[in-house]
């Protein structure tokens, strides 16, 4: 970011995910726009780049915990197999917390606590004896009950979140970067100005089901898992369709050409990408990117390869990623 942009310049992350690029832009005095079609990704990005009043944050948390102990009337959330995914006690805790959080008047603070609650939904769910989060994407139902204290998990998550916010506030005494975030498919995003730099990690072909990986979050918030999964570019669930590879590249070509139009001449496009496999055959995403950029007036500036040691997504078994940098000529 520092190498390819200056203070005050504008950065776009067209697949902003959990907002890492946006936070770095804020910390380094760049204006940034993040776009993502994944509901929870946008909420996380909004929370990650929000600068709260720590005292206000504490007051809201204390009020939630105090009201929780006396709450007797509240609405409950219904979704498929809720009683299989969660014990009765855990469901009651989450229903109460959802209800209390929904009463927070400030949109920003309410979003923070919704994200906080969403972050524990997998932790406190029932599981299987042998388990990974890919099972959630595939809707493999659990058969082993969670026996922990869901409210305690929520408390501990809050204390960790508060610590992160304190660190963020202390790191931004003279911040000048501004961040905005859009819930949208990037192809539908058409701003009135162009960007100096794009930094992103685009959807890989058939590596991860980001929507279905967050199935439980979508259930609790009432979002349509199947509809959103169908809209997701390159989702793993589409890998067995007869024209999957062709459809992926056709869709991505439209997406990249649209993003190209949003970048100033002389601007840069930085991304991490990787090849994947479908039916044991390599899907040459990196080679395709070389071609699409070259054909549209971009020059390759850098191509560094890094080995991936740890990966959070259970299905994303990728050993190496390319860090590509192109310049618009």
Backbone bond lengths (Angstrom), bond angles and torsions (degrees), N, CA, C in turn:
res aa  C-N    CA-C-N  psi(-1)  N-CA   C-N-CA  omega(-1)  CA-C   N-CA-C  phi
1 X - - - 1.452 - - 1.524 111.23 -
2 X 1.337 117.13 -47.49 1.459 121.02 -179.34 1.518 111.56 -67.96
3 X 1.334 116.79 -30.80 1.463 120.96 -177.58 1.525 112.31 -73.91
4 X 1.336 116.62 -30.37 1.461 119.78 -171.45 1.526 113.68 -116.18
5 X 1.335 117.51 13.05 1.462 120.00 176.68 1.516 109.97 -153.17
6 X 1.321 115.39 165.56 1.464 122.07 179.09 1.524 109.43 -120.55
7 X 1.336 115.05 161.70 1.453 120.64 177.09 1.528 110.53 -54.74
8 X 1.315 116.34 132.55 1.459 121.10 179.13 1.513 114.08 92.13
9 X 1.336 117.32 -14.39 1.460 118.89 177.96 1.523 110.20 -76.10
10 X 1.329 115.04 163.67 1.456 120.27 -171.93 1.525 111.38 -108.55
11 X 1.333 115.18 133.55 1.455 122.76 -175.75 1.524 109.73 -116.77
12 X 1.325 115.54 142.58 1.456 121.93 176.17 1.524 109.94 -118.46
13 X 1.322 116.11 132.23 1.466 121.20 166.97 1.528 106.07 -117.00
14 X 1.333 117.78 102.78 1.472 121.00 -174.73 1.522 114.21 -76.36
15 X 1.332 117.23 -11.15 1.466 122.82 175.53 1.526 106.45 -133.79
16 X 1.327 117.24 69.53 1.465 120.79 -161.30 1.519 114.27 -73.93
17 X 1.348 118.26 -16.59 1.463 119.26 176.19 1.519 112.16 53.95
18 X 1.322 116.83 -128.23 1.465 120.93 -175.80 1.525 113.55 -86.90
19 X 1.337 118.19 8.17 1.458 121.15 168.06 1.514 117.08 88.24
20 X 1.322 118.35 19.32 1.464 120.50 -178.69 1.526 111.57 -61.29
21 X 1.328 117.15 -46.30 1.465 120.98 178.76 1.525 110.85 -61.19
22 X 1.310 116.64 -40.69 1.465 121.49 -178.38 1.523 111.16 -65.16
23 X 1.318 116.60 -40.84 1.462 120.53 178.36 1.523 110.72 -64.99
24 X 1.328 117.17 -42.76 1.462 120.39 178.65 1.517 110.92 -63.98
25 X 1.323 117.17 -36.74 1.467 120.63 176.32 1.522 110.19 -62.32
26 X 1.320 116.42 -44.60 1.462 121.16 178.13 1.523 111.22 -59.44
27 X 1.329 116.05 -44.43 1.459 121.38 -178.07 1.522 112.76 -68.66
28 X 1.335 116.45 -24.07 1.461 120.28 -175.62 1.525 113.54 -110.94
29 X 1.322 116.88 18.99 1.456 120.16 172.06 1.506 115.24 71.26
30 X 1.333 117.68 27.48 1.456 121.48 175.85 1.524 109.59 -107.47
31 X 1.317 116.33 145.47 1.456 120.29 170.22 1.524 107.93 -81.47
32 X 1.318 117.32 142.73 1.453 119.63 -175.79 1.520 111.26 -145.44
33 X 1.329 114.10 148.82 1.462 121.95 173.31 1.521 107.62 -123.55
34 X 1.310 116.29 130.52 1.450 121.46 174.72 1.511 110.17 -112.96
35 X 1.323 116.29 137.85 1.464 121.90 178.95 1.521 107.95 -128.88
36 X 1.318 116.74 134.45 1.458 120.68 175.20 1.520 108.12 -156.71
37 X 1.332 115.40 147.69 1.460 120.33 179.77 1.528 112.03 -95.87
38 X 1.334 116.86 -4.13 1.457 121.99 -179.86 1.527 109.43 -87.82
39 X 1.328 116.79 120.37 1.463 121.32 -173.72 1.521 113.07 -56.84
40 X 1.331 116.89 -48.12 1.460 118.75 -175.62 1.528 110.78 -72.34
41 X 1.334 117.63 -30.82 1.464 120.14 176.91 1.521 110.52 -60.61
42 X 1.318 116.45 -43.46 1.467 120.45 179.78 1.521 110.44 -65.01
43 X 1.324 117.50 -42.24 1.462 119.95 179.58 1.528 110.88 -63.35
44 X 1.337 117.18 -41.10 1.462 120.50 178.82 1.524 110.28 -64.95
45 X 1.325 117.01 -43.12 1.468 120.63 179.08 1.521 111.34 -61.18
46 X 1.332 116.16 -41.47 1.462 120.18 178.01 1.533 110.67 -62.57
47 X 1.324 116.63 -42.76 1.467 120.03 179.92 1.519 111.41 -68.35
48 X 1.331 116.63 -39.43 1.462 120.69 -176.58 1.531 111.79 -66.68
49 X 1.319 117.94 -30.27 1.466 121.26 -177.10 1.525 112.74 -103.27
50 X 1.319 116.92 7.79 1.462 121.37 176.83 1.523 109.30 -84.19
51 X 1.319 117.00 136.90 1.466 121.96 178.63 1.529 108.21 -106.80
52 X 1.332 117.82 98.57 1.462 119.93 -174.06 1.524 113.11 -86.31
53 X 1.302 115.07 163.63 1.455 122.10 164.18 1.530 105.81 -84.12
54 X 1.321 117.60 116.75 1.458 120.96 -173.25 1.525 111.45 -62.29
55 X 1.328 117.20 -36.35 1.459 119.74 178.47 1.523 111.20 -65.01
56 X 1.330 116.25 -39.90 1.464 120.46 177.73 1.530 110.32 -65.25
57 X 1.325 115.40 -40.64 1.462 120.93 178.38 1.528 110.07 -59.21
58 X 1.336 116.32 -46.22 1.463 121.17 179.32 1.528 111.82 -63.14
59 X 1.321 115.66 -41.08 1.468 119.73 -179.47 1.530 111.19 -61.23
60 X 1.331 115.56 -43.12 1.466 119.86 179.97 1.523 110.55 -65.41
61 X 1.329 116.24 -43.73 1.466 119.97 179.43 1.524 110.68 -61.96
62 X 1.324 116.87 -47.10 1.471 120.36 -179.03 1.526 110.86 -60.90
63 X 1.325 116.10 -38.31 1.465 120.14 179.70 1.532 110.64 -66.48
64 X 1.335 116.42 -40.06 1.472 120.23 177.91 1.528 110.31 -60.51
65 X 1.326 116.25 -48.42 1.464 120.55 -177.59 1.531 110.75 -65.46
66 X 1.317 116.88 -40.26 1.472 120.30 179.74 1.530 110.92 -65.03
67 X 1.326 116.33 -45.98 1.473 120.39 -179.18 1.525 111.50 -69.30
68 X 1.310 116.85 -28.96 1.462 120.68 -179.68 1.524 111.68 -58.81
69 X 1.321 116.09 -39.42 1.473 120.58 -174.74 1.522 112.43 -70.51
70 X 1.321 117.87 -21.01 1.471 120.53 -176.81 1.526 112.94 -113.15
71 X 1.322 117.14 -3.08 1.468 121.24 -175.16 1.528 110.83 -69.66
72 X 1.326 116.32 126.02 1.462 121.03 178.11 1.522 112.60 -119.98
73 X 1.325 117.51 -26.32 1.464 121.29 -179.94 1.529 109.49 -117.90
74 X 1.309 115.51 124.78 1.459 120.46 -178.64 1.523 109.21 -162.15
75 X 1.314 116.17 156.75 1.459 120.52 177.38 1.523 109.58 -82.75
76 X 1.313 116.18 151.94 1.455 121.15 178.58 1.521 110.09 -115.44
77 X 1.311 115.93 156.51 1.459 122.82 -179.53 1.526 108.75 -102.05
78 X 1.337 116.26 135.00 1.460 121.31 177.78 1.517 110.21 -114.49
79 X 1.323 117.02 139.55 1.460 121.60 174.99 1.529 109.16 -160.49
80 X 1.330 118.11 167.26 1.464 120.94 -174.94 1.529 113.05 -57.53
81 X 1.323 116.30 129.56 1.464 123.02 174.06 1.526 113.51 59.48
82 X 1.307 116.66 30.34 1.461 119.86 -179.99 1.525 111.14 -56.52
83 X 1.344 116.19 -41.00 1.460 120.71 -177.84 1.527 112.10 -71.64
84 X 1.338 116.49 -15.44 1.459 120.22 175.49 1.526 110.86 -86.75
85 X 1.319 115.40 -39.58 1.470 120.26 -178.65 1.522 112.03 -73.92
86 X 1.342 117.31 -30.58 1.465 120.08 -173.75 1.527 110.93 -134.26
87 X 1.336 115.27 144.37 1.456 119.34 171.88 1.520 109.41 -70.53
88 X 1.317 116.46 163.69 1.463 121.03 179.90 1.525 110.88 -59.92
89 X 1.343 116.90 -42.31 1.464 120.92 -178.75 1.524 111.65 -64.44
90 X 1.337 116.87 -43.71 1.471 120.61 -179.86 1.525 110.27 -66.93
91 X 1.321 117.72 -42.26 1.464 121.13 178.09 1.524 110.90 -57.80
92 X 1.317 115.43 -41.10 1.462 119.71 179.94 1.526 110.80 -63.82
93 X 1.318 117.38 -43.31 1.462 121.18 178.78 1.522 110.90 -61.07
94 X 1.328 116.31 -48.62 1.464 119.42 -176.71 1.519 110.84 -67.65
95 X 1.339 117.73 -41.12 1.465 120.35 177.59 1.523 111.16 -58.56
96 X 1.326 116.40 -43.73 1.470 119.99 179.32 1.530 111.00 -63.93
97 X 1.326 116.48 -44.69 1.461 119.89 -179.34 1.523 111.16 -64.51
98 X 1.332 116.86 -42.11 1.462 120.16 177.31 1.521 110.79 -59.29
99 X 1.312 115.89 -43.95 1.463 120.71 -179.50 1.524 110.91 -62.43
100 X 1.325 117.24 -47.10 1.467 120.81 -178.46 1.527 111.80 -66.54
101 X 1.319 116.43 -39.84 1.469 120.37 179.21 1.521 110.68 -65.42
102 X 1.325 116.81 -35.27 1.470 119.93 -179.80 1.515 112.47 -63.96
103 X 1.324 117.74 -17.35 1.466 122.37 -179.30 1.535 112.87 -87.79
104 X 1.311 118.24 -6.55 1.465 120.98 179.04 1.528 108.72 -66.48
105 X 1.310 117.34 126.46 1.463 121.29 -172.68 1.528 113.18 -72.90
106 X 1.311 117.41 -40.00 1.458 121.07 -178.14 1.522 111.03 -73.79
107 X 1.328 117.37 126.48 1.463 121.34 178.27 1.527 111.47 -59.41
108 X 1.336 116.46 -41.92 1.462 120.98 -177.08 1.522 112.04 -65.54
109 X 1.327 116.34 -47.88 1.464 119.55 -178.78 1.530 110.68 -70.75
110 X 1.340 116.24 -36.59 1.464 118.42 177.00 1.529 109.99 -62.00
111 X 1.314 117.02 -41.04 1.463 120.21 178.80 1.531 111.10 -62.84
112 X 1.326 116.78 -40.51 1.467 120.78 178.74 1.525 110.31 -57.68
113 X 1.327 116.71 -46.41 1.468 119.34 -177.05 1.529 111.77 -75.86
114 X 1.316 117.99 -27.52 1.468 119.88 172.98 1.522 110.55 -66.31
115 X 1.321 116.24 -41.28 1.467 119.99 176.91 1.518 110.14 -66.08
116 X 1.322 116.54 -41.49 1.463 120.86 177.32 1.526 110.67 -57.03
117 X 1.326 116.44 -47.24 1.459 119.81 -179.78 1.531 111.13 -66.74
118 X 1.324 116.61 -39.80 1.466 119.44 -179.97 1.530 111.50 -61.55
119 X 1.331 116.11 -28.14 1.464 119.96 -176.31 1.527 113.04 -71.83
120 X 1.329 118.05 -13.49 1.467 119.78 -179.87 1.522 112.51 -105.44
121 X 1.324 118.34 -3.29 1.464 120.84 -171.29 1.526 112.93 -64.52
122 X 1.342 117.78 -33.18 1.468 119.88 174.64 1.524 110.54 -76.85
123 X 1.325 115.77 -41.02 1.464 120.56 -176.70 1.522 112.05 -56.86
124 X 1.325 116.40 -41.83 1.468 119.79 -173.83 1.525 112.83 -97.29
125 X 1.321 117.38 7.23 1.469 119.91 177.88 1.526 110.75 -80.55
126 X 1.303 115.80 161.12 1.457 120.72 170.94 1.528 109.42 -68.82
127 X 1.325 116.51 157.52 1.465 119.84 -176.37 1.525 109.56 -140.84
128 X 1.320 115.95 -166.22 1.458 121.55 172.95 1.535 107.96 -116.78
129 X 1.308 116.73 167.97 1.463 119.94 -179.31 1.513 111.29 -60.73
130 X 1.334 116.66 -42.69 1.463 122.38 171.65 1.505 106.40 -108.91
131 X 1.316 116.93 121.31 1.470 118.95 -165.57 1.520 111.40 -146.43
132 X 1.314 115.62 140.57 1.460 120.68 163.93 1.510 107.91 -144.38
133 X 1.297 116.75 164.54 1.460 120.15 -173.50 1.525 113.11 -68.82
134 X 1.343 116.49 -13.82 1.457 119.12 174.47 1.512 111.88 -62.96
135 X 1.339 116.69 -26.62 1.456 120.14 177.39 1.531 110.75 -63.39
136 X 1.316 116.20 -35.24 1.461 119.50 177.98 1.518 109.83 -63.71
137 X 1.332 116.86 -42.79 1.470 120.50 177.72 1.520 110.76 -59.58
138 X 1.324 116.87 -39.90 1.461 121.22 -177.36 1.528 112.95 -88.00
139 X 1.314 116.66 2.50 1.469 122.64 179.51 1.527 111.98 58.31
140 X 1.328 115.80 39.54 1.465 120.89 171.10 1.527 106.85 -78.56
141 X 1.312 116.38 114.32 1.457 119.71 -172.63 1.531 111.34 -73.10
142 X 1.328 116.75 144.91 1.469 120.89 -178.09 1.524 111.76 -78.34
143 X 1.328 116.24 162.67 1.468 120.63 175.75 1.533 112.22 -139.42
144 X 1.342 115.63 12.18 1.456 120.66 179.77 1.524 108.74 -125.44
145 X 1.319 116.90 122.44 1.459 121.25 -173.70 1.526 112.50 -73.22
146 X 1.338 114.62 142.40 1.464 120.91 171.76 1.524 108.24 -78.31
147 X 1.314 116.86 131.06 1.468 120.72 -175.22 1.530 113.82 -114.22
148 X 1.320 116.69 6.78 1.465 119.64 -178.19 1.519 112.54 -82.86
149 X 1.325 114.63 -175.38 1.463 123.53 -178.88 1.526 108.24 -102.45
150 X 1.331 117.13 104.23 1.466 121.51 -175.08 1.528 112.07 -64.22
151 X 1.320 117.03 -37.49 1.465 119.45 179.51 1.524 110.54 -66.49
152 X 1.326 117.15 -38.59 1.465 120.79 176.86 1.520 110.79 -63.10
153 X 1.331 117.16 -40.39 1.468 121.26 177.28 1.520 109.67 -61.37
154 X 1.333 116.49 -42.10 1.468 120.72 178.33 1.524 110.72 -62.28
155 X 1.326 116.82 -44.65 1.473 120.88 178.51 1.531 110.93 -58.33
156 X 1.318 115.67 -49.32 1.466 120.04 -177.05 1.525 111.60 -63.85
157 X 1.321 116.27 -36.87 1.467 120.12 176.83 1.530 110.32 -64.28
158 X 1.330 115.56 -37.48 1.465 118.36 178.14 1.523 111.30 -63.52
159 X 1.329 117.25 -44.45 1.459 120.14 -178.78 1.532 110.73 -62.71
160 X 1.328 117.15 -37.75 1.468 120.68 177.01 1.528 110.41 -67.35
161 X 1.329 116.10 -41.12 1.468 120.48 178.40 1.526 110.81 -63.64
162 X 1.319 116.47 -44.43 1.465 120.93 179.45 1.527 110.77 -59.41
163 X 1.323 116.82 -43.08 1.463 120.81 178.19 1.528 111.00 -59.84
164 X 1.328 116.54 -41.94 1.466 120.41 179.13 1.519 111.18 -64.47
165 X 1.328 116.36 -40.71 1.465 119.79 179.18 1.536 111.48 -66.99
166 X 1.324 117.25 -38.09 1.468 120.12 177.45 1.529 109.80 -61.11
167 X 1.321 115.90 -42.76 1.473 120.58 178.17 1.523 110.86 -64.19
168 X 1.331 116.56 -40.49 1.462 120.23 179.58 1.525 111.29 -65.03
169 X 1.319 116.42 -46.26 1.466 120.44 -179.85 1.524 110.95 -60.43
170 X 1.318 117.66 -41.19 1.463 121.28 -179.23 1.528 111.56 -69.87
171 X 1.332 117.03 -24.69 1.465 120.83 -179.21 1.515 112.64 -84.38
172 X 1.343 116.96 -5.89 1.466 120.25 -175.29 1.523 112.45 -125.29
173 X 1.328 118.67 52.92 1.468 118.76 179.69 1.523 112.69 -68.14
174 X 1.331 116.37 -29.98 1.474 120.14 -178.16 1.531 110.44 -129.94
175 X 1.320 116.67 42.27 1.455 119.99 -175.06 1.532 110.77 -63.05
176 X 1.319 116.13 143.24 1.463 120.95 178.24 1.519 111.45 -127.51
177 X 1.320 117.27 -8.81 1.456 119.90 -179.80 1.519 111.80 -78.07
178 X 1.332 116.27 141.23 1.456 122.05 176.98 1.521 109.59 -116.54
179 X 1.318 116.18 140.63 1.455 120.97 -176.65 1.518 109.75 -125.86
180 X 1.335 116.09 136.27 1.464 121.46 170.27 1.515 108.62 -131.12
181 X 1.319 116.21 150.22 1.458 121.65 -173.15 1.520 108.99 -133.67
182 X 1.333 115.78 134.57 1.451 121.85 -176.51 1.530 110.50 -120.02
183 X 1.327 117.09 132.30 1.462 121.54 170.15 1.519 107.49 -87.72
184 X 1.336 115.55 101.19 1.461 119.92 -174.42 1.518 110.36 -167.52
185 X 1.309 116.44 153.87 1.457 120.73 163.41 1.523 106.55 -70.59
186 X 1.322 118.18 133.17 1.458 120.82 -175.46 1.527 111.63 -58.18
187 X 1.324 117.73 -28.39 1.458 121.43 -179.19 1.530 111.12 -65.14
188 X 1.334 116.79 -21.98 1.467 121.51 -179.77 1.526 112.52 -97.12
189 X 1.318 116.70 2.19 1.466 121.15 -177.81 1.523 109.55 -96.13
190 X 1.332 116.65 117.75 1.470 121.58 -177.88 1.520 110.02 -134.51
191 X 1.319 117.94 86.62 1.472 121.43 -179.34 1.524 111.58 -74.40
192 X 1.321 115.58 170.15 1.462 120.88 -179.50 1.524 112.84 -87.97
193 X 1.327 117.43 -4.42 1.456 120.89 -179.17 1.518 110.74 -134.41
194 X 1.342 115.63 165.33 1.452 120.40 -179.38 1.537 110.44 -102.70
195 X 1.317 115.27 166.40 1.462 122.00 -174.96 1.527 110.85 -109.41
196 X 1.333 114.54 153.96 1.465 121.19 177.90 1.519 112.15 -86.58
197 X 1.321 116.12 -26.36 1.461 120.36 -173.30 1.519 109.97 -153.26
198 X 1.327 115.33 137.92 1.465 121.84 170.43 1.527 107.28 -111.99
199 X 1.319 116.25 128.68 1.470 121.60 173.66 1.520 107.09 -128.32
200 X 1.332 117.07 125.16 1.454 118.18 -176.19 1.518 111.53 -163.33
201 X 1.299 115.13 171.21 1.463 123.48 165.53 1.517 105.41 -127.49
202 X 1.327 118.18 106.87 1.465 120.95 -173.45 1.520 111.88 -75.57
203 X 1.315 117.88 169.05 1.465 120.41 174.50 1.527 110.68 -60.98
204 X 1.320 116.73 129.61 1.462 121.61 175.02 1.535 108.72 -85.02
205 X 1.313 118.24 149.92 1.465 119.26 179.67 1.519 112.43 -69.86
206 X 1.343 116.04 112.39 1.457 123.84 168.69 1.533 113.92 62.54
207 X 1.333 117.11 33.51 1.464 120.45 -179.58 1.521 112.18 -97.17
208 X 1.327 116.93 -39.88 1.469 120.44 -171.71 1.527 109.72 -144.17
209 X 1.322 116.00 146.92 1.467 121.90 168.53 1.527 107.48 -102.22
210 X 1.320 116.80 88.43 1.462 119.00 -175.60 1.517 111.98 -62.08
211 X 1.330 116.79 -40.51 1.465 119.43 -179.34 1.521 110.60 -67.51
212 X 1.323 117.17 -51.98 1.461 120.08 -176.57 1.525 112.19 -69.99
213 X 1.316 116.83 -25.75 1.465 120.39 173.62 1.530 109.84 -60.53
214 X 1.334 115.74 -30.83 1.464 121.90 177.81 1.528 111.70 -102.66
215 X 1.320 114.99 30.76 1.465 121.71 -177.78 1.527 112.65 -50.08
216 X 1.326 117.44 -46.71 1.461 120.91 -175.68 1.521 111.58 -65.80
217 X 1.317 116.29 -36.74 1.470 120.12 176.82 1.530 109.60 -64.85
218 X 1.327 115.92 -44.37 1.467 119.94 178.73 1.525 110.64 -61.48
219 X 1.317 117.48 -40.30 1.461 120.31 178.20 1.525 111.26 -59.86
220 X 1.330 116.67 -51.20 1.458 120.29 -175.60 1.529 112.00 -63.44
221 X 1.337 116.42 -35.57 1.468 118.85 -178.43 1.531 112.66 -87.68
222 X 1.314 117.41 -3.71 1.459 120.06 176.90 1.512 114.36 78.28
223 X 1.322 117.34 21.94 1.457 121.24 177.78 1.528 109.70 -87.95
224 X 1.315 116.79 150.70 1.464 122.57 -176.57 1.529 109.94 -81.39
225 X 1.311 117.35 104.85 1.469 122.15 -177.24 1.522 111.24 -62.63
226 X 1.307 116.73 -49.21 1.465 120.15 -174.53 1.524 112.15 -67.16
227 X 1.325 117.30 -40.95 1.466 120.60 178.75 1.519 110.95 -63.20
228 X 1.322 116.12 -46.94 1.464 119.83 -179.17 1.526 111.61 -67.49
229 X 1.316 117.09 -35.57 1.455 120.35 178.21 1.522 110.90 -65.14
230 X 1.312 116.87 -37.72 1.466 120.59 178.96 1.520 111.14 -66.47
231 X 1.330 116.91 -31.14 1.470 121.26 178.94 1.523 111.97 -78.33
232 X 1.313 117.11 -16.99 1.465 121.42 -175.03 1.530 111.69 -71.89
233 X 1.321 116.76 122.55 1.460 121.96 -179.18 1.526 110.48 -70.54
234 X 1.341 116.64 128.87 1.457 121.06 173.45 1.502 115.74 70.58
235 X 1.322 118.18 19.47 1.463 119.55 -178.11 1.527 110.24 -64.03
236 X 1.314 115.44 149.66 1.457 121.92 -177.10 1.524 111.36 -60.68
237 X 1.339 115.42 -31.26 1.452 119.78 -177.18 1.531 112.55 -64.78
238 X 1.348 117.51 -17.62 1.465 121.76 -179.18 1.524 112.94 -92.53
239 X 1.329 117.98 0.86 1.459 120.80 -168.78 1.523 114.40 -66.48
240 X 1.328 117.71 -23.56 1.460 119.95 -176.12 1.532 113.63 -94.57
241 X 1.304 117.62 2.23 1.459 119.92 177.67 1.529 110.10 -72.15
242 X 1.311 116.36 147.60 1.468 120.60 -170.83 1.522 113.07 -59.56
243 X 1.314 118.49 -38.88 1.469 121.92 -178.00 1.527 111.98 -108.57
244 X 1.322 116.77 30.27 1.465 120.87 -171.89 1.521 112.74 -59.19
245 X 1.332 117.82 -48.02 1.467 120.95 -176.95 1.520 110.58 -65.42
246 X 1.324 116.72 -47.20 1.465 120.77 179.35 1.519 110.92 -60.96
247 X 1.329 116.86 -42.99 1.469 120.28 179.90 1.522 110.97 -63.82
248 X 1.339 116.47 -40.22 1.462 119.91 179.50 1.524 110.82 -60.52
249 X 1.319 117.09 -50.72 1.460 119.57 -176.72 1.534 112.41 -68.97
250 X 1.312 117.67 -33.44 1.467 119.83 176.20 1.524 110.68 -64.36
251 X 1.325 115.37 -42.78 1.458 119.89 179.07 1.522 110.98 -66.76
252 X 1.321 116.87 -43.44 1.457 120.28 -178.18 1.525 111.83 -68.87
253 X 1.306 118.28 -30.01 1.461 119.89 177.23 1.523 110.55 -63.92
254 X 1.326 116.89 -42.64 1.463 120.41 176.68 1.528 110.85 -63.10
255 X 1.327 115.55 -41.09 1.464 120.50 -179.27 1.525 110.98 -64.07
256 X 1.340 116.69 -48.47 1.463 119.66 -177.18 1.524 111.66 -65.97
257 X 1.314 117.92 -40.37 1.461 119.47 178.91 1.527 110.84 -63.16
258 X 1.323 116.36 -35.57 1.463 119.06 176.40 1.524 110.70 -66.58
259 X 1.330 116.80 -44.71 1.470 119.66 178.95 1.526 110.18 -63.10
260 X 1.336 118.07 -38.88 1.469 121.13 178.22 1.525 110.64 -54.70
261 X 1.329 116.27 -38.88 1.471 120.39 -177.56 1.522 112.37 -69.26
262 X 1.340 116.65 -15.42 1.464 120.80 -177.96 1.524 113.20 -92.41
263 X 1.351 117.07 -0.59 1.467 121.28 -174.99 1.523 110.69 -108.72
264 X 1.321 116.16 137.88 1.455 121.63 178.58 1.530 111.10 -67.43
265 X 1.314 116.40 153.65 1.461 120.58 171.86 1.530 108.13 -61.52
266 X 1.304 116.81 133.09 1.464 121.73 -175.55 1.505 113.44 87.10
267 X 1.352 116.52 -1.52 1.455 120.98 178.69 1.519 111.75 -78.95
268 X 1.329 115.94 168.50 1.461 121.60 -175.92 1.528 110.96 -117.69
269 X 1.336 114.02 154.81 1.466 122.03 177.06 1.529 106.77 -130.90
270 X 1.341 116.98 110.77 1.466 122.53 -178.84 1.526 109.38 -113.94
271 X 1.323 116.49 136.93 1.463 118.94 -179.55 1.517 111.44 -157.95
272 X 1.319 115.23 156.20 1.458 122.01 168.98 1.519 107.25 -103.53
273 X 1.335 116.68 130.95 1.463 121.68 -177.92 1.526 109.11 -144.14
274 X 1.323 115.41 164.92 1.454 119.88 178.55 1.526 110.18 -154.46
275 X 1.309 115.51 154.72 1.452 121.14 169.75 1.532 108.39 -77.38
276 X 1.320 115.65 152.06 1.462 120.25 176.76 1.530 108.71 -129.41
277 X 1.314 116.20 -171.51 1.460 120.99 -179.95 1.526 110.25 -132.15
278 X 1.309 114.43 147.64 1.461 122.48 174.35 1.511 107.53 -137.12
279 X 1.331 116.31 122.69 1.469 121.05 -177.17 1.535 111.35 52.43
280 X 1.324 115.48 42.12 1.465 124.72 177.82 1.533 113.33 68.14
281 X 1.329 116.97 8.89 1.463 120.82 176.85 1.525 109.35 -107.25
282 X 1.319 115.79 139.57 1.464 121.34 -178.15 1.523 111.01 -69.52
283 X 1.318 115.66 135.96 1.466 122.17 171.94 1.521 106.40 -104.55
284 X 1.329 116.79 108.64 1.474 122.28 -169.86 1.522 111.45 -83.88
285 X 1.311 115.58 74.51 1.460 121.18 -178.33 1.528 111.52 -68.38
286 X 1.324 117.27 -41.73 1.470 121.02 -177.28 1.518 110.54 -63.55
287 X 1.315 116.88 -46.91 1.469 120.82 178.57 1.521 111.05 -60.51
288 X 1.318 116.67 -39.16 1.466 120.84 178.08 1.531 110.43 -63.41
289 X 1.323 116.48 -39.68 1.463 120.13 179.48 1.530 111.35 -65.36
290 X 1.328 117.47 -42.25 1.466 119.82 175.15 1.525 110.10 -51.27
291 X 1.312 115.48 -47.79 1.469 120.51 -175.31 1.520 111.92 -67.01
292 X 1.344 117.27 -47.28 1.460 119.99 -174.66 1.526 111.16 -66.10
293 X 1.330 117.27 -35.91 1.459 120.22 177.55 1.526 110.45 -69.72
294 X 1.328 117.66 -45.86 1.459 121.84 -178.83 1.522 110.94 -60.86
295 X 1.327 116.97 -42.11 1.463 120.96 -178.26 1.521 112.37 -68.64
296 X 1.325 117.40 -17.28 1.461 120.46 -176.63 1.529 113.11 -113.18
297 X 1.341 116.41 22.46 1.458 120.40 170.00 1.506 116.41 85.62
298 X 1.336 117.95 26.92 1.448 122.01 177.45 1.524 109.63 -112.35
299 X 1.330 116.26 145.97 1.463 121.89 175.55 1.522 110.47 -108.68
300 X 1.340 116.29 139.75 1.459 120.82 176.50 1.519 109.50 -74.17
301 X 1.335 116.36 126.31 1.463 122.57 -179.17 1.524 110.81 -102.01
302 X 1.330 116.94 -38.13 1.469 120.14 -177.48 1.518 109.86 -154.38
303 X 1.334 115.19 147.13 1.462 122.28 174.34 1.522 107.48 -144.83
304 X 1.317 115.90 96.06 1.457 122.10 178.68 1.521 108.91 -107.72
305 X 1.322 115.52 146.03 1.460 120.57 -178.87 1.529 109.23 -113.20
306 X 1.324 115.51 134.89 1.460 120.26 177.67 1.528 109.55 -126.12
307 X 1.310 115.65 145.78 1.454 121.00 177.29 1.520 109.28 -90.24
308 X 1.309 116.20 136.67 1.448 121.32 -178.83 1.524 109.61 -92.89
309 X 1.318 115.60 119.92 1.462 120.68 -178.37 1.532 111.21 -89.70
310 X 1.331 116.16 -48.49 1.463 120.88 -177.38 1.518 109.00 -126.02
311 X 1.324 115.73 139.70 1.452 120.27 179.72 1.515 109.01 -133.35
312 X 1.327 116.44 134.06 1.454 120.78 -176.22 1.522 112.03 -80.82
313 X 1.317 117.08 -27.68 1.458 120.26 -178.56 1.528 110.04 -87.22
314 X 1.313 116.17 125.13 1.461 119.86 -173.58 1.524 112.60 -63.94
315 X 1.355 117.04 -30.53 1.457 119.03 -176.17 1.521 112.44 -87.79
316 X 1.304 117.37 -11.01 1.463 120.67 -170.58 1.535 110.56 -86.66
317 X 1.317 116.04 70.31 1.470 120.30 -177.22 1.521 109.42 -87.32
318 X 1.309 116.11 77.26 1.462 122.90 -176.97 1.524 107.83 -120.88
319 X 1.313 116.77 128.37 1.462 120.42 -175.13 1.522 112.92 -85.88
320 X 1.335 117.25 -35.87 1.459 120.66 -174.30 1.526 111.00 -133.95
321 X 1.317 114.75 145.63 1.456 121.80 173.73 1.527 109.62 -124.96
322 X 1.331 115.75 147.59 1.458 121.93 172.33 1.514 109.27 -94.99
323 X 1.316 116.36 138.53 1.467 121.66 170.60 1.530 106.04 -105.76
324 X 1.340 114.59 102.57 1.463 121.78 -174.73 1.512 111.14 -100.96
325 X 1.333 115.75 141.41 1.463 122.12 174.28 1.526 107.99 -131.77
326 X 1.337 115.75 124.93 1.463 121.60 176.61 1.531 109.08 -120.31
327 X 1.327 115.66 153.68 1.466 121.57 176.25 1.525 109.69 -121.40
328 X 1.318 116.04 133.72 1.465 121.11 -179.78 1.518 109.80 -81.10
329 X 1.321 116.68 120.25 1.467 122.12 -175.92 1.531 111.28 -97.16
